[in-house]
Amino acid sequence: MSVKVIEKKDNKVVFEWQLPWDEFKQYEQKAYLKDRGHFKVDGFRKGKAPKHMIENYYGKGIFAEEAINMAINENYESVVKELDINAIGYPDIDIEKLEDGKAVVMKVETEVMPEIEFEEFKKLEIPLIEEEVTDETVDAYLEDERNKNQREIIVDDRAAKKGDQVIIDFKGFLGDEAFEGGEGEDTELVLGSGQFIPGFEDQIVGKKIDEEFDVVVTFPENYHASELAGKEATFKTKLKGISEFELPELNDDFASEISEFDTLDEFKADIRKNLEEQLKEAIAIREENAAVDALVEKADFVVPEAIIHDQQHKELDEYKYRLQQQGLDFNMFLQYTGQKEEDIFNQLKEVAERRARANMTLAAYAKKLGYEVTDEDRETAIKEAASGFGMEPDKFYEMAKSHDITFMDQGITNKKVVEHLMTIVDRVKVEEEKEEKKEKKAPKKATKKSEDKDEKKEAKKAPAKKEAKKDKEEAEDKKVKKAPAKKEDKKDDDKKAKAKKESKKAKEEGDDK
């Protein structure tokens, strides 16, 4: 067996591989023994025909391709090692010569890891982030809390208006025929929310309780159910309930009811404190990402397609997991959005390329700095990961080792590099125009630490809350009710809304996550 490099260009290497004839024949015999059960020859039971009879019947080179595949699978690793190339992905192979008694000549093209070189630098410039928690920020948080704690009040003395929550029964018809999925009972709908197709909610405005009426709408041309797209439908509808929402007053009573504080001023001070902590963490993450961006700009290389492809699969797995966390089945999601898995996969290519570029840059710079992952580093990482899952480190490790945990080493080295980068950054004030341009560019996730910080930020709530007190005005001449349990078709609508949101997010995932 002999090999020699023919050409090196960008991230690709082409080499010639000669397989001696006697070795080829050995692999051909292995291929025959492996595949003979697939061939039927007259006069022989299936799988029992001699090799030469199968060749006479199906063609002399019937086992040649499988023989060469076997030779490649068994020897490829040692061949690229001999050539001293860092090959990635599966190679493209052309058989140049296959003649009796002569060495089989193959031309092999493979992608290789690029040599990453860095511009010389002592400092990295990143934008100076000048943000603070303002009174407006605190007020917005308080307003959000008011909306979360609003009371639902039954209305029975007027017609429905925009902003009301109504309860309806409906059944959809195309002409005189009812269609599947167009029926709902005791369905809750906030008028003006856009939850239903355009025009539906507007036709409920002005109707009174127990009123029965037709809602006539035309399904959008791009509606997910092709049998309904662009068609006019009539929904036989009954309005069964109306309720409105009342916001609580913003005072000391409100503060004491929803928090651990007795006064509104104390509550606001606590909100500000927590928002400031969150902002500090968020700025740290943005600065880390900016530092990685700056480092990537110092590295000039092309990301191999094989690595991008592999990262796309990782992104797709993460995408499916996010859907699962939202209670959406991936196949149902595809049905709701009218997409194929391939569509989502292709949409994720841009973010995959950026992630791969950032990871490769960090790995190359870690090597340049001489960083290595120690057993102590791994032990610390395992403890942190186990803590995040609420598990004992030993149990977590036993669970994790059944999977590929090489990503842990990558996360450790990435963390080390980012920590180093933050010691050599210069925070510079940039012009507003440049800053806006930068905001459009998607940030990269730098480290596991950054991701954890981001997750903590989202999970963290500003003030500690008490159990809600009973409404002091319950005795007033108002009827307060709990929202009825949602029916299955309402859940289905919620899932469709989530699906559409996720689909849009995938298409726009140029801004990373």
C-alpha positions as CSV (number, residue, x, y, z in Angstrom):
1,M,0.0,0.0,0.0
2,S,1.4,3.4,-1.0
3,V,0.1,6.9,-0.7
4,K,1.3,10.3,-1.9
5,V,-0.1,13.8,-1.7
6,I,-1.0,15.3,-5.1
7,E,-2.5,18.7,-4.1
8,K,-3.2,20.9,-1.1
9,K,-5.6,23.7,-1.5
10,D,-7.5,25.7,1.2
11,N,-8.9,23.1,3.6
12,K,-8.7,20.2,1.1
13,V,-6.0,17.6,0.4
14,V,-6.0,15.3,-2.6
15,F,-3.8,12.2,-2.5
16,E,-3.2,9.0,-4.5
17,W,-3.7,5.7,-2.8
18,Q,-2.5,2.5,-4.4
19,L,-3.8,-0.8,-3.0
20,P,-1.7,-3.8,-4.1
21,W,-3.6,-6.4,-6.2
22,D,-3.2,-9.2,-3.7
23,E,-4.5,-7.0,-0.9
24,F,-7.5,-6.0,-3.0
25,K,-8.3,-9.6,-3.7
26,Q,-8.3,-10.4,0.0
27,Y,-10.8,-7.6,0.6
28,E,-12.9,-8.8,-2.4
29,Q,-13.2,-12.2,-0.8
30,K,-14.3,-10.5,2.5
31,A,-16.9,-8.6,0.5
32,Y,-18.1,-11.8,-1.1
33,L,-18.5,-13.5,2.3
34,K,-20.3,-10.5,3.6
35,D,-22.7,-9.9,0.7
36,R,-23.3,-13.3,-0.9
37,G,-26.6,-13.7,0.9
38,H,-28.0,-10.8,-1.3
39,F,-27.5,-12.7,-4.6
40,K,-29.7,-15.5,-6.2
41,V,-28.1,-17.7,-8.8
42,D,-30.1,-20.4,-10.6
43,G,-29.2,-23.8,-9.3
44,F,-28.0,-22.6,-6.0
45,R,-29.7,-21.7,-2.7
46,K,-29.6,-18.0,-1.9
47,G,-26.3,-17.2,-0.3
48,K,-24.7,-20.5,-1.4
49,A,-23.5,-19.7,-4.9
50,P,-19.7,-19.6,-5.4
51,K,-18.0,-16.3,-5.9
52,H,-17.1,-16.9,-9.6
53,M,-20.7,-18.0,-10.4
54,I,-22.1,-14.7,-8.8
55,E,-19.5,-12.7,-10.9
56,N,-20.4,-14.5,-14.1
57,Y,-24.1,-13.9,-13.4
58,Y,-24.0,-10.2,-12.1
59,G,-20.7,-9.0,-13.5
60,K,-17.0,-9.4,-12.7
61,G,-16.7,-6.3,-10.5
62,I,-19.8,-6.9,-8.5
63,F,-17.8,-7.0,-5.2
64,A,-15.2,-4.5,-6.1
65,E,-16.9,-1.4,-4.6
66,E,-17.6,-3.1,-1.3
67,A,-14.0,-4.4,-1.2
68,I,-12.6,-0.9,-1.7
69,N,-14.9,0.4,1.0
70,M,-13.7,-2.2,3.4
71,A,-10.1,-1.3,2.6
72,I,-10.8,2.4,3.2
73,N,-12.6,1.8,6.5
74,E,-9.8,-0.4,7.8
75,N,-6.8,1.6,6.7
76,Y,-7.9,5.3,6.3
77,E,-6.9,6.4,9.7
78,S,-3.3,4.9,9.3
79,V,-3.1,6.4,5.8
80,V,-3.8,10.0,6.9
81,K,-1.5,9.5,9.8
82,E,1.3,8.5,7.5
83,L,0.6,11.6,5.3
84,D,0.5,13.7,8.5
85,I,-2.8,15.4,7.7
86,N,-5.6,16.2,10.1
87,A,-8.5,14.8,8.0
88,I,-12.1,15.4,8.9
89,G,-15.3,14.0,7.6
90,Y,-15.6,11.2,5.1
91,P,-13.5,11.4,1.9
92,D,-14.5,11.5,-1.7
93,I,-12.9,8.6,-3.5
94,D,-12.5,8.0,-7.3
95,I,-11.2,4.7,-8.6
96,E,-8.7,5.7,-11.2
97,K,-7.5,2.3,-12.2
98,L,-8.8,-1.2,-11.6
99,E,-7.0,-3.8,-13.8
100,D,-6.4,-7.5,-13.2
101,G,-3.0,-8.1,-11.6
102,K,-2.2,-4.4,-11.1
103,A,-2.5,-2.2,-8.0
104,V,-5.8,-0.5,-7.6
105,V,-5.3,3.3,-7.9
106,M,-7.6,5.6,-6.1
107,K,-7.7,9.4,-5.9
108,V,-8.9,10.6,-2.5
109,E,-10.0,14.1,-1.6
110,T,-10.6,15.0,2.0
111,E,-11.2,18.1,4.1
112,V,-8.6,18.9,6.7
113,M,-8.5,21.1,9.7
114,P,-7.2,24.5,8.8
115,E,-4.0,25.9,10.3
116,I,-5.3,28.9,12.2
117,E,-3.0,31.9,12.4
118,F,-3.6,35.0,14.5
119,E,-2.7,38.6,13.9
120,E,-0.3,39.9,16.5
121,F,-2.1,41.8,19.2
122,K,-1.6,42.8,22.8
123,K,-5.1,44.2,23.4
124,L,-8.6,43.5,22.1
125,E,-11.0,46.3,21.6
126,I,-14.6,45.8,22.6
127,P,-17.5,48.3,22.8
128,L,-18.0,50.1,26.1
129,I,-21.4,49.3,27.3
130,E,-22.9,52.2,29.2
131,E,-26.3,51.0,30.5
132,E,-28.0,51.5,33.8
133,V,-31.2,50.7,35.5
134,T,-33.5,53.7,35.3
135,D,-36.7,54.8,37.0
136,E,-38.4,53.9,33.7
137,T,-37.0,50.3,33.9
138,V,-38.3,49.9,37.5
139,D,-41.7,51.3,36.5
140,A,-41.9,48.9,33.6
141,Y,-41.2,46.0,35.9
142,L,-43.9,47.2,38.3
143,E,-46.4,47.6,35.4
144,D,-45.6,44.0,34.4
145,E,-46.3,42.8,37.9
146,R,-49.6,44.7,37.9
147,N,-50.6,43.0,34.7
148,K,-49.7,39.6,36.2
149,N,-51.9,40.3,39.2
150,Q,-54.9,41.8,37.5
151,R,-58.4,40.5,38.4
152,E,-60.8,38.9,36.0
153,I,-64.3,40.2,36.5
154,I,-67.4,38.6,34.9
155,V,-69.4,41.0,32.7
156,D,-73.1,40.3,32.0
157,D,-74.6,43.8,31.3
158,R,-73.0,44.8,28.1
159,A,-71.7,43.6,24.7
160,A,-68.2,42.3,24.1
161,K,-65.5,44.8,23.3
162,K,-61.9,44.7,22.3
163,G,-59.6,43.6,25.2
164,D,-62.3,41.4,26.8
165,Q,-61.8,37.7,27.3
166,V,-64.7,35.8,25.9
167,I,-65.8,32.2,26.1
168,I,-67.2,30.8,22.9
169,D,-68.4,27.6,21.2
170,F,-67.8,27.4,17.5
171,K,-68.0,25.0,14.6
172,G,-66.5,25.7,11.2
173,F,-68.0,24.9,7.8
174,L,-66.9,25.0,4.2
175,G,-70.2,25.5,2.4
176,D,-72.5,23.0,4.2
177,E,-69.7,20.6,5.2
178,A,-68.1,20.8,8.6
179,F,-64.3,20.4,8.5
180,E,-61.9,18.6,10.8
181,G,-60.3,20.7,13.5
182,G,-62.7,23.6,13.2
183,E,-64.7,23.0,16.3
184,G,-64.3,24.2,19.9
185,E,-66.3,24.3,23.1
186,D,-65.8,26.7,26.1
187,T,-62.8,28.2,24.2
188,E,-61.2,31.2,25.9
189,L,-60.3,34.1,23.5
190,V,-59.0,37.6,24.3
191,L,-60.4,39.9,21.6
192,G,-57.7,41.7,19.8
193,S,-55.0,39.2,20.7
194,G,-54.7,37.9,17.1
195,Q,-54.9,34.3,18.4
196,F,-57.5,33.3,15.7
197,I,-57.3,34.0,12.0
198,P,-57.7,37.6,10.8
199,G,-61.3,38.9,11.0
200,F,-62.6,36.2,13.4
201,E,-62.2,38.2,16.7
202,D,-63.5,41.5,15.2
203,Q,-66.9,39.8,14.4
204,I,-67.4,38.9,18.1
205,V,-67.1,42.6,19.2
206,G,-70.5,44.0,19.9
207,K,-72.2,40.6,20.5
208,K,-73.9,39.8,23.8
209,I,-73.9,36.7,26.1
210,D,-76.0,33.8,24.7
211,E,-76.1,35.4,21.3
212,E,-75.6,33.0,18.3
213,F,-74.1,34.2,15.1
214,D,-72.0,33.4,12.0
215,V,-68.4,34.4,11.7
216,V,-67.3,34.5,8.1
217,V,-63.6,34.5,7.4
218,T,-61.2,33.6,4.6
219,F,-58.2,31.5,5.6
220,P,-54.8,33.0,4.6
221,E,-53.2,31.7,1.4
222,N,-50.2,30.4,3.4
223,Y,-52.3,28.6,6.1
224,H,-50.6,25.5,7.4
225,A,-53.6,23.3,6.5
226,S,-53.5,23.3,2.7
227,E,-57.1,22.0,2.4
228,L,-58.2,25.3,4.0
229,A,-55.7,27.8,2.6
230,G,-57.4,30.7,0.8
231,K,-60.9,29.3,1.4
232,E,-63.9,31.1,2.9
233,A,-65.3,29.4,6.0
234,T,-68.4,30.1,8.1
235,F,-68.1,29.5,11.9
236,K,-71.4,28.9,13.7
237,T,-70.6,30.7,17.0
238,K,-72.2,31.2,20.4
239,L,-71.0,33.7,22.9
240,K,-71.2,32.1,26.4
241,G,-69.2,34.5,28.6
242,I,-67.5,37.9,28.8
243,S,-65.0,39.0,31.3
244,E,-62.8,42.1,31.7
245,F,-59.6,42.6,33.6
246,E,-59.0,45.1,36.4
247,L,-55.5,46.3,37.3
248,P,-54.7,46.7,41.0
249,E,-53.7,50.1,42.3
250,L,-50.0,50.7,42.7
251,N,-49.6,51.3,46.4
252,D,-48.3,49.8,49.7
253,D,-51.2,47.3,49.8
254,F,-50.2,46.0,46.4
255,A,-46.5,45.8,47.4
256,S,-47.3,43.8,50.6
257,E,-49.7,41.4,48.8
258,I,-47.2,40.3,46.1
259,S,-43.8,40.7,47.9
260,E,-42.1,40.4,51.2
261,F,-42.1,44.2,51.7
262,D,-44.6,46.4,53.5
263,T,-44.2,49.5,51.4
264,L,-44.1,50.3,47.7
265,D,-40.8,52.2,48.2
266,E,-39.1,49.1,49.7
267,F,-40.4,46.9,47.0
268,K,-39.1,49.3,44.3
269,A,-35.7,49.5,46.0
270,D,-35.5,45.7,45.9
271,I,-36.6,45.6,42.3
272,R,-33.8,48.1,41.4
273,K,-31.2,46.1,43.3
274,N,-32.1,42.8,41.5
275,L,-32.3,44.4,38.1
276,E,-28.9,46.0,38.6
277,E,-27.4,42.6,39.4
278,Q,-29.1,41.1,36.4
279,L,-27.8,43.9,34.2
280,K,-24.3,43.5,35.5
281,E,-24.4,39.8,34.6
282,A,-25.9,40.5,31.2
283,I,-23.2,43.1,30.4
284,A,-20.5,40.6,31.5
285,I,-21.9,38.0,29.0
286,R,-22.1,40.6,26.2
287,E,-18.5,41.6,26.8
288,E,-17.3,38.0,26.8
289,N,-19.1,37.5,23.5
290,A,-17.7,40.7,22.1
291,A,-14.2,39.6,23.1
292,V,-14.7,36.3,21.3
293,D,-15.9,38.2,18.2
294,A,-12.8,40.4,18.4
295,L,-10.6,37.3,18.6
296,V,-12.4,35.6,15.7
297,E,-11.6,38.7,13.6
298,K,-7.9,38.2,14.3
299,A,-8.1,34.7,12.8
300,D,-8.2,34.2,9.1
301,F,-9.5,30.7,8.0
302,V,-12.3,28.9,6.2
303,V,-14.5,26.7,8.3
304,P,-14.6,23.2,6.6
305,E,-18.0,22.1,5.4
306,A,-17.8,18.9,7.3
307,I,-17.5,20.8,10.6
308,I,-20.4,23.1,9.7
309,H,-22.5,20.1,8.8
310,D,-21.7,18.4,12.1
311,Q,-22.5,21.6,14.0
312,Q,-25.8,21.8,12.1
313,H,-26.8,18.5,13.5
314,K,-26.0,19.7,17.0
315,E,-28.0,22.8,16.5
316,L,-31.0,20.8,15.2
317,D,-30.8,18.5,18.3
318,E,-30.8,21.6,20.5
319,Y,-33.7,23.0,18.5
320,K,-35.8,19.9,19.0
321,Y,-35.0,19.9,22.7
322,R,-36.2,23.5,23.0
323,L,-39.5,22.6,21.3
324,Q,-39.8,19.6,23.7
325,Q,-39.3,22.0,26.7
326,Q,-42.2,24.1,25.4
327,G,-44.4,21.0,25.1
328,L,-44.2,20.8,21.3
329,D,-43.6,17.5,19.5
330,F,-41.1,18.1,16.6
331,N,-43.3,16.3,14.0
332,M,-46.4,18.2,15.1
333,F,-44.3,21.4,14.8
334,L,-43.4,20.6,11.2
335,Q,-47.1,19.9,10.5
336,Y,-48.2,23.2,12.0
337,T,-45.6,25.3,10.1
338,G,-45.7,23.3,6.8
339,Q,-42.0,22.7,6.9
340,K,-39.7,19.7,6.5
341,E,-36.8,18.7,8.8
342,E,-34.5,19.6,6.0
343,D,-35.8,23.2,5.9
344,I,-35.0,23.7,9.6
345,F,-31.6,22.1,9.1
346,N,-30.8,24.5,6.3
347,Q,-32.0,27.5,8.3
348,L,-29.5,26.6,11.0
349,K,-26.5,26.6,8.8
350,E,-25.6,30.2,9.4
351,V,-25.6,30.0,13.2
352,A,-23.8,26.6,12.9
353,E,-21.0,28.2,10.9
354,R,-20.6,31.0,13.4
355,R,-20.6,28.6,16.4
356,A,-18.1,26.3,14.7
357,R,-15.8,29.3,13.8
358,A,-15.9,30.6,17.4
359,N,-15.2,27.1,18.9
360,M,-12.3,26.5,16.4
361,T,-10.8,29.9,17.1
362,L,-11.0,29.4,20.9
363,A,-9.4,25.9,20.6
364,A,-6.6,27.2,18.4
365,Y,-5.9,30.1,20.7
366,A,-6.0,27.8,23.7
367,K,-3.3,25.7,22.0
368,K,-1.3,28.9,21.3
369,L,-1.5,29.8,25.0
370,G,-0.5,26.3,26.0
371,Y,-3.7,25.6,27.9
372,E,-4.5,22.0,28.7
373,V,-7.4,20.4,30.5
374,T,-6.4,18.8,33.8
375,D,-8.2,16.1,35.8
376,E,-8.9,18.8,38.4
377,D,-10.6,20.9,35.7
378,R,-12.8,18.0,34.7
379,E,-13.7,17.3,38.3
380,T,-14.7,20.9,38.9
381,A,-16.8,20.9,35.6
382,I,-18.5,17.7,36.6
383,K,-19.4,19.1,40.0
384,E,-20.8,22.3,38.4
385,A,-22.8,20.3,35.8
386,A,-24.1,17.8,38.5
387,S,-25.2,20.7,40.6
388,G,-27.2,22.2,37.7
389,F,-29.0,18.9,37.3
390,G,-29.5,18.4,41.1
391,M,-27.4,15.2,41.1
392,E,-24.5,13.8,43.0
393,P,-21.2,14.2,40.9
394,D,-20.6,10.5,40.9
395,K,-24.1,9.7,39.6
396,F,-23.9,12.4,37.0
397,Y,-20.5,11.1,35.8
398,E,-21.9,7.6,35.5
399,M,-24.8,8.9,33.5
400,A,-22.7,11.2,31.3
401,K,-19.9,8.8,30.4
402,S,-22.3,6.7,28.4
403,H,-22.4,9.6,26.0
404,D,-19.8,11.6,24.2
405,I,-18.5,14.1,26.8
406,T,-15.6,15.5,24.9
407,F,-17.6,18.7,24.7
408,M,-16.8,19.1,28.4
409,D,-13.1,19.5,27.6
410,Q,-14.0,22.1,24.9
411,G,-16.1,24.0,27.4
412,I,-13.3,24.0,29.9
413,T,-10.7,25.3,27.4
414,N,-13.2,27.9,26.1
415,K,-13.8,29.1,29.6
416,K,-10.0,29.5,30.2
417,V,-9.5,31.4,27.0
418,V,-12.4,33.8,27.6
419,E,-11.1,34.5,31.1
420,H,-7.8,35.4,29.6
421,L,-9.3,37.6,26.9
422,M,-11.2,39.6,29.6
423,T,-7.8,40.5,31.1
424,I,-6.6,42.1,27.8
425,V,-9.7,43.9,26.6
426,D,-9.9,47.7,26.0
427,R,-13.5,49.0,26.4
428,V,-13.9,51.8,23.8
429,K,-16.7,54.1,23.2
430,V,-18.1,53.6,19.7
431,E,-20.1,55.9,17.5
432,E,-23.9,55.3,17.6
433,E,-24.0,54.3,13.9
434,K,-21.3,51.6,14.4
435,E,-23.0,50.4,17.5
436,E,-26.3,49.9,15.7
437,K,-24.5,48.0,13.0
438,K,-22.9,45.8,15.6
439,E,-26.3,45.0,17.2
440,K,-27.5,43.6,14.0
441,K,-24.6,41.1,14.0
442,A,-25.4,38.0,15.9
443,P,-23.3,37.4,19.0
444,K,-21.6,34.1,19.7
445,K,-21.9,32.0,22.7
446,A,-18.5,31.9,24.1
447,T,-18.5,29.6,27.1
448,K,-20.5,27.3,29.2
449,K,-20.1,29.9,31.9
450,S,-21.8,32.4,29.7
451,E,-24.7,30.1,28.9
452,D,-25.2,29.4,32.6
453,K,-25.2,33.0,33.5
454,D,-27.8,33.7,30.8
455,E,-30.0,30.9,32.1
456,K,-29.7,32.2,35.7
457,K,-30.6,35.6,34.5
458,E,-33.8,34.4,32.9
459,A,-34.7,32.2,35.8
460,K,-34.1,35.0,38.4
461,K,-37.0,37.0,39.6
462,A,-36.6,40.4,41.2
463,P,-38.4,40.4,44.5
464,A,-39.2,37.5,46.8
465,K,-43.0,36.9,46.8
466,K,-45.5,36.0,49.4
467,E,-48.6,34.0,48.9
468,A,-51.3,36.3,47.5
469,K,-53.7,37.7,50.1
470,K,-57.4,37.5,49.6
471,D,-58.8,40.4,47.7
472,K,-60.0,43.0,50.2
473,E,-62.7,44.1,47.8
474,E,-64.2,40.6,47.4
475,A,-67.4,41.8,49.2
476,E,-67.9,44.5,46.6
477,D,-70.8,44.2,44.1
478,K,-68.5,42.5,41.5
479,K,-68.3,38.9,40.6
480,V,-64.8,37.5,40.5
481,K,-64.2,34.1,38.9
482,K,-61.4,31.7,38.1
483,A,-60.7,31.1,34.4
484,P,-62.3,27.8,33.3
485,A,-60.0,24.9,32.3
486,K,-58.9,25.3,28.7
487,K,-60.2,22.8,26.2
488,E,-58.0,20.7,23.9
489,D,-58.5,22.8,20.9
490,K,-57.3,25.9,22.8
491,K,-54.2,24.0,23.8
492,D,-53.8,23.1,20.2
493,D,-54.0,26.7,19.2
494,D,-51.4,27.6,21.8
495,K,-49.1,25.0,20.3
496,K,-49.6,26.4,16.8
497,A,-48.7,29.8,18.1
498,K,-45.6,28.5,19.7
499,A,-44.7,26.6,16.6
500,K,-45.0,29.6,14.4
501,K,-42.9,31.6,16.9
502,E,-40.2,28.9,16.9
503,S,-40.2,28.7,13.1
504,K,-39.7,32.4,12.8
505,K,-36.9,32.2,15.3
506,A,-35.1,29.5,13.3
507,K,-35.3,31.6,10.2
508,E,-33.9,34.6,12.1
509,E,-31.4,32.6,14.1
510,G,-28.7,34.7,12.5
511,D,-28.8,36.6,15.8
512,D,-27.8,33.4,17.7
513,K,-29.6,32.7,20.8
